[in-house]
Amino acid sequence: MLTATIKAQDEVVAHAEDLKCGKCIKAGFNFCHTGTDGVAIADGGVEPTVICCEDDQCTEASNTDYTCSLTYSDTTYALQMCPQKQAQCGETQEVEFTEVDEAEVDLEVTGLTEGESCTYKIKSSKGSPCFKVKDESTITDDKVEISYIEFEGDKVEKTDAAGTTAEDSPEEGLPKRDQSFEDSGNQGEKGGQKKPPRRKSDGSTTDGEAVDEEKEYLEEKKAKEEMTDEEKAEKEKEGGGGFFGGKKDKDSEETEEGTKPKPEEGESMEETDAVEGYGQPTKGTYSTGDKGYKTFGTTGQGENKEGAKEDDADEEKERTVIISVTANEDQGDETILLETGNYEFLEEYTWEEESAKYLTFAGVVGLIGASMI
């Protein structure tokens, strides 16, 4: 008898033809069902014929009436082919956002039994889509696994029409079934929300940047920009030298207080490549214990709603997050409430403007100082 291990629980799963879709796929077996990928089943409606095959050699795998999971290269992506029972998953399987800060859309999962899976596609044509498990949810990671994939439309391969082979998209707008995704792992273990590390030309990677810290730098920079020259001069006097008490002069590599340090040579966004996030095809799992937002292009979970993109990427662009909720055991009375939304991207910190402002400000301070003599 063939067995497989589900990594999330280190559970050894013996093959059985009646394994539910999510459990069958996560264990590495081949789930086949009649109809199209992710077929919606109305409450009380006719269910498709299903079977969990050991591999791709079963008769169903070569039957054109069936759709099978082993046509997908990635098991997380394959979960979206599971039949969607609307009694458990609700009637909304797809959410489309066209503007930033549109009203959030809530989704609820109820009554999943062990191995069943619900999938939701969150699409945005402008802005950064994201999701979170709402605070009032009582579900825990031992009962469900919440996984996701995310990508920008021009960073994946797609076919114009849907098809059933590995080289076809399962539906219009989605990647081919053989698309690979960088594994970002458990987002609850990332130490908060971050802009992901990037690959340098020598193959090493930069450190991830904390979103909270990035936003503080930006807020400090904006506060300085809004101050009058006289207010800046007064701050300079209070600080005892340097721009607001820092040690920077126009020829120094040191940074003034409240200013983001410049990247080392070879570490700027223009000199590095994204490995995960920033719109690259990426997958991961969400921690129900940590909750918080999982935003597009970032790693980790937290209260920030902004996503991350490449500097030169347009805000108006096709971006998709696919969320799958798979029951490790019967859901019972536990609640699963998802919130989906669409928000701004993090602003990119720039130093060129700051350097110019510093030079101008230094001249003003000199003039003010001279006038006091």
KEZA-381321 format. One record per residue: x, y, z negated of N, C-alpha, C in turn. Coordinates in steps of 0.1 Angstrom, whole numbers, padded with zeros to 4 digits, always signed. Layout:
XYZXYZXYZ ...
***
This chain:
+0008-0012+0000+0000+0000+0000+0009+0012+0000 +0006+0022+0009+0014+0034+0010+0010+0043-0001 +0020+0050-0007+0018+0060-0018+0025+0073-0014 +0021+0084-0020+0028+0097-0017+0027+0105-0030 +0036+0115-0031+0036+0123-0043+0032+0137-0040 +0022+0142-0048+0018+0156-0047+0027+0164-0056 +0035+0173-0050+0046+0180-0057+0040+0188-0069 +0028+0195-0067+0023+0204-0077+0021+0197-0090 +0017+0184-0090+0014+0177-0102+0024+0166-0105 +0033+0163-0095+0042+0151-0096+0033+0139-0097 +0022+0139-0090+0013+0128-0091+0015+0119-0079 +0017+0106-0082+0018+0096-0071+0004+0092-0067 +0001+0094-0054-0012+0091-0049-0012+0079-0040 -0020+0069-0043-0021+0058-0034-0030+0061-0023 -0027+0056-0011-0036+0058+0000-0049+0051-0002 -0060+0058+0002-0073+0053+0002-0081+0060+0013 -0089+0053+0021-0096+0060+0032-0106+0070+0027 -0110+0069+0014-0121+0078+0009-0115+0090+0001 -0102+0092+0002-0096+0104-0004-0102+0117+0002 -0105+0126-0006-0111+0139-0001-0100+0147+0007 -0105+0156+0015-0096+0162+0024-0084+0169+0018 -0086+0177+0008-0074+0184+0002-0064+0175-0004 -0069+0165-0011-0059+0155-0017-0052+0147-0007 -0059+0143+0003-0054+0135+0014-0042+0143+0021 -0045+0155+0024-0035+0163+0031-0023+0166+0023 -0025+0170+0010-0014+0173+0001-0005+0161-0002 -0011+0149-0001-0003+0137-0003+0004+0133+0009 +0002+0140+0020+0009+0137+0033+0003+0127+0042 -0009+0123+0039-0017+0114+0047-0024+0122+0058 -0031+0115+0066-0038+0121+0078-0053+0122+0077 -0058+0133+0074-0072+0134+0072-0079+0138+0086 -0089+0130+0090-0095+0131+0103-0110+0133+0100 -0116+0142+0108-0131+0144+0107-0136+0148+0120 -0149+0144+0123-0155+0148+0135-0158+0163+0135 -0158+0169+0147-0161+0184+0147-0148+0192+0148 -0150+0205+0146-0139+0214+0147-0132+0217+0134 -0120+0223+0134-0113+0226+0122-0121+0235+0113 -0122+0232+0100-0129+0241+0091-0144+0242+0093 -0150+0231+0099-0164+0232+0102-0172+0235+0089 -0181+0244+0090-0190+0248+0079-0202+0239+0078 -0204+0234+0065-0215+0225+0063-0225+0232+0054 -0237+0235+0059-0247+0242+0052-0252+0233+0040 -0257+0239+0030-0262+0232+0018-0273+0223+0023 -0271+0210+0021-0281+0200+0026-0280+0196+0040 -0269+0202+0047-0267+0199+0061-0260+0186+0064 -0259+0182+0076-0253+0169+0080-0238+0171+0079 -0232+0162+0072-0217+0162+0070-0210+0154+0081 -0198+0158+0085-0191+0151+0096-0186+0137+0091 -0183+0129+0100-0177+0116+0096-0162+0119+0093 -0158+0113+0082-0144+0116+0077-0137+0103+0073 -0124+0104+0074-0115+0093+0069-0101+0098+0066 -0095+0093+0056-0081+0096+0053-0073+0084+0058 -0066+0087+0069-0057+0076+0075-0044+0077+0068 -0037+0065+0068-0023+0065+0063-0014+0074+0071 -0016+0074+0085-0006+0080+0094-0014+0084+0106 -0007+0087+0117-0013+0091+0129-0016+0079+0139 -0015+0067+0133-0017+0055+0142-0032+0050+0141 -0040+0056+0133-0054+0051+0132-0062+0054+0144 -0072+0047+0147-0080+0049+0159-0086+0063+0160 -0089+0069+0148-0095+0082+0148-0085+0093+0153 -0072+0090+0151-0062+0100+0155-0062+0102+0170 -0066+0092+0177-0065+0093+0192-0079+0095+0198 -0089+0097+0189-0103+0099+0194-0106+0114+0195 -0109+0118+0207-0111+0132+0209-0123+0138+0202 -0131+0130+0196-0142+0135+0188-0138+0140+0174 -0125+0136+0170-0120+0139+0157-0109+0150+0157 -0108+0157+0146-0098+0166+0144-0089+0161+0132 -0076+0160+0133-0068+0154+0123-0057+0163+0118 -0054+0161+0105-0044+0171+0098-0030+0169+0102 -0026+0157+0107-0012+0156+0110-0008+0162+0124 -0018+0169+0130-0014+0177+0142-0008+0190+0137 -0009+0193+0124-0003+0205+0118+0011+0201+0112 +0021+0210+0114+0034+0208+0109+0035+0211+0094 +0026+0220+0089+0027+0224+0075+0014+0220+0068 +0016+0214+0056+0004+0209+0049-0005+0220+0043 +0002+0231+0039-0006+0243+0034-0015+0249+0045 -0009+0250+0057-0017+0255+0068-0028+0245+0072 -0025+0232+0071-0034+0221+0074-0047+0222+0066 -0046+0227+0053-0058+0227+0045-0070+0235+0051 -0067+0244+0060-0078+0252+0065-0086+0244+0075 -0082+0232+0079-0090+0223+0087-0101+0215+0080 -0100+0215+0066-0110+0208+0059-0124+0213+0061 -0134+0204+0061-0148+0208+0062-0151+0217+0050 -0159+0228+0053-0162+0238+0043-0177+0236+0038 -0178+0230+0026-0192+0228+0021-0197+0241+0015 -0207+0247+0021-0211+0260+0016-0217+0260+0002 -0222+0249-0002-0227+0247-0016-0216+0250-0026 -0204+0246-0022-0192+0248-0031-0184+0261-0028 -0183+0263-0015-0174+0274-0010-0181+0287-0007 -0194+0287-0007-0201+0299-0003-0203+0300+0012 -0210+0310+0016-0213+0311+0030-0203+0320+0037 -0194+0326+0030-0184+0335+0036-0171+0328+0036 -0166+0324+0048-0153+0318+0050-0143+0328+0056 -0148+0339+0061-0139+0349+0067-0143+0363+0063 -0133+0371+0060-0135+0385+0056-0126+0393+0065 -0132+0403+0071-0124+0412+0080-0124+0427+0075 -0113+0432+0074-0111+0446+0070-0106+0454+0082 -0112+0466+0084-0107+0475+0094-0102+0488+0089 -0103+0491+0077-0098+0504+0071-0092+0501+0057 -0083+0509+0053-0077+0509+0040-0087+0513+0030 -0087+0506+0018-0095+0509+0007-0110+0507+0010 -0113+0498+0019-0127+0493+0021-0132+0486+0008 -0145+0485+0006-0150+0478-0006-0145+0464-0006 -0141+0460-0018-0136+0446-0020-0147+0436-0018 -0143+0424-0014-0153+0414-0011-0149+0402-0021 -0159+0398-0029-0157+0388-0039-0162+0374-0033 -0155+0364-0037-0158+0350-0033-0158+0341-0045 -0167+0332-0045-0169+0323-0056-0168+0308-0052 -0161+0300-0059-0160+0286-0057-0167+0279-0068 -0176+0270-0065-0183+0263-0076-0184+0248-0073 -0183+0240-0083-0186+0226-0082-0177+0217-0074 -0165+0221-0072-0156+0213-0064-0153+0200-0072 -0152+0189-0065-0148+0176-0071-0134+0173-0067 -0128+0164-0074-0114+0162-0072-0110+0159-0057 -0101+0167-0052-0096+0165-0038-0103+0174-0028 -0114+0180-0032-0121+0189-0022-0114+0202-0021 -0116+0209-0010-0109+0222-0007-0118+0232-0001 -0116+0245-0005-0123+0256+0002-0112+0265+0007 -0114+0271+0019-0105+0280+0025-0111+0293+0030 -0104+0304+0028-0109+0317+0032-0099+0324+0040 -0103+0330+0051-0094+0338+0060-0097+0353+0057 -0086+0360+0053-0087+0374+0050-0079+0381+0061 -0086+0389+0070-0080+0395+0081-0081+0410+0080 -0070+0417+0084-0070+0431+0084-0064+0436+0097 -0070+0446+0103-0065+0453+0115-0058+0466+0112 -0059+0470+0099-0052+0482+0094-0050+0481+0079 -0038+0482+0075-0035+0481+0060-0030+0468+0056 -0030+0466+0043-0024+0454+0037-0034+0446+0029 -0038+0434+0035-0048+0425+0028-0042+0419+0015 -0050+0416+0005-0045+0410-0007-0056+0403-0014 -0053+0395-0024-0063+0388-0032-0059+0386-0046 -0068+0383-0054-0065+0379-0068-0076+0370-0074 -0072+0363-0084-0083+0356-0092-0087+0366-0102 -0100+0368-0103-0105+0378-0112-0103+0374-0127 -0102+0384-0135-0099+0382-0149-0109+0373-0156 -0122+0374-0152-0132+0366-0159-0132+0351-0155 -0124+0348-0145-0123+0334-0141-0117+0325-0152 -0122+0313-0154-0118+0304-0165-0109+0293-0160 -0108+0292-0147-0101+0280-0141-0086+0281-0144 -0079+0269-0145-0065+0269-0148-0058+0260-0137 -0044+0262-0137-0037+0255-0127-0037+0240-0127 -0040+0235-0139-0041+0220-0139-0053+0215-0132 -0063+0223-0131-0076+0219-0124-0076+0222-0109 -0069+0233-0105-0069+0236-0091-0055+0241-0087 -0053+0240-0074-0041+0246-0068-0046+0257-0058 -0042+0269-0060-0046+0280-0051-0033+0283-0042 -0034+0280-0030-0022+0282-0021-0026+0292-0010 -0016+0298-0004-0019+0308+0007-0008+0307+0018 -0012+0312+0029-0002+0316+0040-0005+0330+0044 +0005+0337+0049+0003+0351+0054+0012+0353+0066 +0008+0362+0075+0016+0364+0087+0010+0376+0094 +0019+0383+0101+0015+0393+0111+0013+0386+0124 +0003+0391+0132-0001+0384+0144+0010+0382+0154 +0020+0392+0155+0030+0391+0165+0043+0384+0160 +0042+0378+0148+0053+0371+0143+0051+0356+0143 +0040+0352+0149+0037+0337+0150+0033+0334+0165 +0034+0322+0169+0031+0318+0182+0016+0313+0182 +0009+0318+0192-0006+0315+0193-0009+0311+0208 -0020+0304+0210-0025+0302+0223-0037+0310+0225 -0040+0313+0238-0052+0321+0241-0065+0314+0238 -0065+0301+0239-0077+0294+0236-0074+0283+0226 -0084+0280+0218-0083+0269+0208-0081+0256+0214 -0074+0247+0208-0072+0233+0213-0070+0224+0201 -0067+0211+0204-0066+0201+0194-0053+0195+0192 -0043+0199+0200-0029+0193+0198-0021+0202+0189 -0009+0197+0186+0001+0204+0177+0005+0218+0184 +0005+0218+0197+0009+0231+0204-0002+0240+0206 -0014+0237+0201-0026+0246+0202-0029+0253+0189 -0035+0265+0191-0041+0272+0179-0054+0265+0176 -0057+0263+0163-0070+0257+0160-0082+0266+0163 -0079+0279+0163-0090+0288+0167-0083+0301+0171 -0090+0309+0179-0084+0321+0184-0079+0330+0173 -0067+0335+0174-0061+0344+0165-0052+0337+0154 -0053+0324+0153-0045+0317+0144-0032+0311+0150 -0022+0309+0142-0010+0303+0148-0012+0289+0154 -0003+0285+0162-0003+0271+0167-0002+0261+0155 -0007+0249+0156-0007+0240+0145+0008+0236+0141 +0017+0237+0150+0031+0234+0147+0039+0246+0141 +0032+0256+0138+0039+0268+0132+0045+0264+0118 +0057+0269+0116+0063+0267+0103+0062+0280+0094 +0063+0278+0081+0061+0289+0072+0072+0288+0061 +0078+0300+0058+0088+0300+0047+0081+0298+0034 +0087+0289+0026+0080+0286+0013+0085+0295+0002 +0076+0304-0003+0080+0314-0013+0077+0308-0027 +0071+0296-0028+0070+0290-0041+0059+0295-0050 +0060+0293-0063+0050+0297-0072+0052+0312-0075 +0041+0320-0072+0042+0334-0074+0042+0339-0089 +0038+0330-0097+0038+0333-0112+0052+0332-0118 +0061+0326-0110+0075+0325-0115+0085+0335-0110 +0080+0345-0103+0088+0355-0097+0092+0367-0106 +0087+0367-0118+0091+0378-0127+0085+0392-0123 +0073+0391-0118+0066+0404-0114+0066+0405-0099 +0060+0416-0094+0059+0419-0080+0072+0425-0075 +0076+0420-0063+0088+0425-0057+0088+0425-0042 +0096+0434-0037+0099+0434-0022+0109+0423-0021 +0106+0413-0012+0115+0401-0012+0129+0404-0008 +0139+0395-0012+0152+0396-0008+0153+0395+0008 +0164+0401+0013+0166+0401+0028+0179+0395+0031 +0180+0389+0043+0193+0383+0047+0202+0393+0054 +0215+0393+0048+0225+0401+0054+0232+0394+0066 +0240+0402+0073+0247+0396+0085+0256+0385+0082 +0261+0385+0069+0271+0374+0065+0263+0361+0060 +0250+0362+0060+0242+0350+0056+0238+0351+0042 +0244+0359+0034+0239+0361+0020+0227+0370+0019 +0221+0371+0008+0208+0378+0007+0209+0390-0004 +0201+0400-0001+0200+0411-0011+0192+0407-0023 +0192+0415-0033+0183+0412-0044+0169+0418-0041 +0159+0411-0046+0145+0416-0045+0144+0429-0053 +0135+0438-0048+0133+0451-0054+0120+0451-0062 +0120+0454-0074+0108+0454-0082+0098+0466-0077 +0086+0462-0075+0076+0472-0070+0074+0483-0080 +0073+0480-0093+0071+0490-0103+0082+0501-0103 +0094+0496-0102+0106+0505-0101+0106+0513-0089 +0103+0507-0078+0102+0514-0065+0092+0525-0065 +0080+0523-0071+0070+0533-0072+0074+0544-0082 +0082+0541-0092+0087+0551-0101+0097+0561-0094 +0105+0555-0086+0115+0563-0079+0107+0573-0069 +0097+0567-0063+0090+0576-0053+0082+0587-0060 +0076+0584-0072+0069+0594-0080+0079+0605-0085 +0090+0601-0089+0100+0610-0094+0105+0619-0082 +0107+0613-0071+0111+0621-0059+0100+0631-0055 +0088+0627-0055+0077+0636-0051+0076+0647-0061 +0078+0644-0074+0077+0654-0085+0088+0665-0082 +0100+0661-0079+0110+0670-0076+0107+0679-0064 +0101+0673-0053+0098+0680-0041+0087+0691-0043 +0079+0689-0053+0068+0698-0056+0072+0709-0065 +0084+0708-0071+0089+0719-0080+0094+0731-0072 +0093+0743-0078+0098+0755-0072+0113+0755-0074 +0121+0763-0067+0135+0764-0069+0138+0769-0083 +0130+0778-0088+0133+0783-0102+0131+0772-0112 +0120+0764-0110+0118+0753-0119+0130+0743-0119 +0135+0740-0107+0146+0731-0106+0158+0737-0112 +0160+0750-0111+0172+0756-0117+0171+0755-0132 +0159+0757-0138+0157+0756-0152+0160+0742-0157 +0155+0732-0149+0158+0718-0152+0173+0715-0152 +0180+0721-0142+0194+0719-0141+0201+0724-0154 +0197+0736-0158+0203+0742-0170+0201+0733-0182 +0189+0728-0184+0185+0719-0195+0193+0706-0195 +0196+0701-0182+0203+0688-0181+0218+0689-0183 +0223+0702-0183+0237+0703-0185+0246+0700-0174 +0241+0701-0161+0249+0699-0150+0244+0687-0142 +0246+0687-0129+0241+0677-0120+0226+0679-0117 +0221+0673-0107+0207+0675-0103+0198+0668-0114 +0191+0676-0122+0183+0671-0133+0191+0663-0143 +0203+0667-0146+0211+0660-0156+0219+0649-0151 +0219+0646-0138+0227+0635-0133+0241+0640-0130 +0249+0631-0123+0263+0634-0120+0266+0637-0106 +0255+0638-0097+0257+0638-0083+0262+0652-0078 +0271+0652-0069+0274+0664-0061+0274+0660-0047 +0275+0669-0037+0273+0666-0023+0282+0656-0018 +0294+0654-0024+0304+0645-0019+0305+0632-0027 +0296+0631-0037+0297+0619-0046+0288+0608-0041 +0292+0596-0045+0284+0584-0042+0275+0581-0054 +0277+0588-0065+0268+0585-0077+0255+0591-0074 +0245+0586-0081+0231+0591-0079+0226+0599-0091 +0218+0609-0088+0213+0617-0099+0202+0610-0106 +0199+0614-0118+0189+0608-0126+0176+0607-0119 +0169+0596-0119+0156+0595-0113+0156+0592-0098 +0168+0591-0092+0170+0589-0078+0174+0574-0075 +0167+0568-0066+0170+0554-0062+0185+0553-0057 +0193+0544-0062+0206+0542-0057+0206+0538-0042 +0215+0543-0034+0215+0539-0020+0220+0525-0019 +0215+0517-0009+0220+0504-0007+0234+0503-0003 +0241+0493-0007+0255+0491-0003+0255+0489+0012 +0267+0491+0018+0268+0490+0032+0264+0476+0037 +0255+0475+0047+0251+0462+0052+0238+0457+0045 +0233+0465+0035+0221+0460+0028+0208+0468+0030 +0209+0478+0039+0197+0486+0042+0187+0477+0050 +0174+0481+0050+0164+0474+0058+0168+0472+0072 +0174+0483+0078+0178+0483+0092+0189+0473+0095 +0197+0470+0085+0209+0461+0086+0206+0447+0082 +0194+0444+0077+0191+0431+0072+0178+0425+0079 +0176+0412+0077+0164+0406+0083+0156+0400+0072 +0143+0401+0074+0133+0394+0064+0134+0379+0066 +0134+0372+0055+0133+0358+0055+0119+0353+0051 +0113+0360+0041+0099+0357+0037+0093+0371+0035 +0080+0371+0035+0072+0384+0033+0075+0393+0045 +0071+0406+0043+0073+0417+0053+0066+0413+0066 +0056+0404+0066+0049+0400+0078+0054+0387+0084 +0065+0382+0079+0070+0369+0084+0060+0358+0079 +0059+0347+0087+0050+0336+0083+0055+0330+0070 +0047+0331+0059+0052+0327+0046+0040+0320+0039 +0044+0311+0030+0034+0304+0022+0038+0304+0007 +0029+0300-0001+0032+0300-0015+0020+0295-0023 +0022+0294-0036+0010+0291-0045+0008+0302-0055 -0004+0304-0059-0008+0314-0068-0010+0309-0082 -0006+0316-0093-0007+0312-0106-0020+0317-0113 -0030+0309-0116-0042+0313-0122-0040+0318-0137 -0029+0314-0143-0026+0318-0156-0021+0332-0157 -0013+0336-0146-0008+0350-0146-0018+0360-0140 -0026+0355-0131-0036+0363-0124-0029+0375-0117 -0036+0386-0115-0030+0398-0109-0031+0396-0094 -0028+0407-0086-0029+0407-0072-0017+0401-0065 -0019+0393-0055-0009+0388-0046-0011+0396-0033 -0001+0405-0031-0003+0415-0020+0005+0410-0008 +0001+0415+0004+0008+0411+0016+0022+0415+0017 +0031+0406+0021+0045+0409+0023+0054+0410+0011 +0048+0409-0001+0056+0409-0014+0057+0395-0020 +0064+0394-0031+0064+0382-0039+0059+0385-0053 +0054+0375-0060+0049+0377-0073+0035+0382-0074 +0030+0384-0086+0017+0388-0089+0017+0399-0100 +0007+0408-0099+0007+0419-0108-0004+0429-0105 -0004+0441-0111-0015+0451-0110-0013+0460-0098 -0002+0460-0091+0000+0468-0079-0007+0462-0067 -0014+0471-0059-0021+0466-0048-0014+0468-0035 -0003+0475-0035+0004+0478-0022+0011+0466-0017 +0012+0465-0004+0019+0455+0003+0033+0460+0008 +0040+0451+0015+0053+0455+0020+0054+0451+0035 +0060+0460+0043+0061+0457+0057+0075+0463+0062 +0079+0459+0074+0091+0465+0079+0089+0480+0082 +0100+0487+0081+0099+0502+0083+0092+0506+0096 +0096+0498+0106+0091+0502+0120+0078+0495+0123 +0072+0488+0114+0059+0481+0117+0047+0491+0115 +0038+0491+0124+0026+0499+0123+0017+0495+0112 +0010+0505+0106+0000+0502+0096-0012+0495+0103 -0015+0499+0116-0026+0493+0123-0020+0481+0131 -0022+0470+0125-0017+0458+0131-0024+0446+0125 -0025+0435+0133-0032+0423+0129-0024+0416+0118 -0030+0415+0106-0024+0408+0095-0034+0398+0089 -0030+0386+0085-0039+0376+0080-0033+0369+0068 -0042+0367+0058-0039+0358+0046-0050+0347+0046 -0045+0335+0045-0054+0323+0044-0052+0317+0030 -0063+0317+0023-0063+0312+0009-0070+0299+0008 -0064+0289+0002-0070+0276+0000-0071+0272-0014 -0083+0268-0019-0085+0264-0033-0088+0249-0033 -0079+0241-0038-0080+0226-0038-0081+0221-0052 -0091+0213-0055-0093+0208-0068-0084+0196-0071 -0076+0197-0082-0068+0186-0087-0077+0176-0095 -0087+0182-0101-0097+0173-0108-0111+0181-0107 -0121+0174-0111-0134+0180-0109-0135+0194-0116 -0140+0204-0109-0141+0217-0115-0150+0219-0127 -0160+0211-0127-0170+0212-0138-0175+0226-0140 -0176+0231-0152-0182+0244-0155-0172+0255-0154 -0159+0252-0151-0149+0263-0150-0152+0272-0138 -0150+0285-0139-0153+0294-0128-0141+0298-0120 -0143+0300-0107-0133+0304-0098-0138+0316-0090 -0134+0328-0094-0139+0341-0088-0127+0348-0081 -0127+0349-0068-0117+0356-0061-0121+0370-0056 -0112+0379-0057-0114+0393-0052-0105+0395-0040 -0110+0399-0029-0102+0403-0017-0103+0417-0014 -0092+0423-0010-0092+0438-0007-0082+0441+0004 -0081+0454+0007-0072+0459+0018-0067+0473+0014 -0054+0474+0012-0049+0486+0006-0037+0492+0014 -0031+0502+0009-0019+0508+0015-0007+0499+0014 +0003+0503+0022+0017+0497+0020+0025+0506+0012 +0035+0500+0005+0045+0508-0002+0052+0518+0007 +0053+0530+0002+0061+0540+0010+0076+0535+0009 +0083+0538+0020+0097+0535+0020+0105+0547+0015 +0114+0545+0006+0122+0555+0000+0133+0559+0010 +0135+0572+0013+0145+0577+0022+0154+0586+0015 +0167+0586+0019+0177+0594+0012+0181+0606+0020 +0179+0606+0033+0183+0617+0042+0177+0630+0037 +0163+0630+0035+0156+0642+0031+0161+0646+0017 +0164+0637+0008+0168+0641-0005+0182+0647-0005 +0191+0642+0004+0204+0648+0005+0203+0663+0010 +0194+0665+0020+0192+0678+0025+0187+0687+0015 +0177+0682+0007+0171+0690-0003+0181+0694-0014 +0190+0684-0017+0200+0687-0027+0209+0698-0023 +0214+0698-0010+0223+0708-0005+0216+0722-0006 +0203+0722-0002+0196+0735-0003+0195+0740-0018 +0191+0730-0026+0189+0733-0040+0202+0738-0047 +0213+0731-0043+0226+0735-0049+0230+0750-0046 +0226+0754-0033+0228+0768-0029+0220+0777-0037 +0207+0773-0040+0198+0782-0048+0203+0783-0062 +0208+0772-0068+0213+0773-0081+0225+0782-0082 +0234+0781-0072+0245+0790-0072+0241+0805-0071 +0231+0808-0063+0227+0822-0062+0220+0826-0075 +0212+0818-0081+0206+0822-0094+0217+0824-0104 +0227+0815-0104+0238+0816-0114+0245+0829-0112 +0248+0832-0099+0256+0845-0096+0248+0857-0100 +0235+0857-0098+0226+0868-0102+0226+0871-0117 +0230+0861-0125+0229+0862-0139+0242+0868-0145 +0252+0869-0136+0265+0874-0141+0265+0889-0142 
***
